[in-house]
C-alpha cells in the first residue's frame, strides 16, 4: 500500500480570509470521497520575552 501526503501552507492577513480559503480547498478535496482530509488553521508563535511569555505572533 502507498499513501500520498500533501502539505499546503499560505500566509493570510486575518483569520477570516484564512478560513474562507481553507473551506474552499477542503471543499474541492471532498469531491473525492476516498480522500481523508486532516487539516488545521494555525497561528505562528515565535520568540520569548518577559512581556510575552507564550511567544509573540510574527508581524511582517
CORHU-V408400 format. One record per helix or strand of 2 or more residues. SS is the DSSP state (A for helix, B for strand). FROM is the first residue (numbers start at 1). TO is the last residue. If there is no record, write none. Layout:
BEGIN
ss = (SS:SS)
from = (FROM:FROM)
to = (TO:TO)
END
This chain:
BEGIN
ss = (A:B:B)
from = (15:45:56)
to = (29:46:57)
END
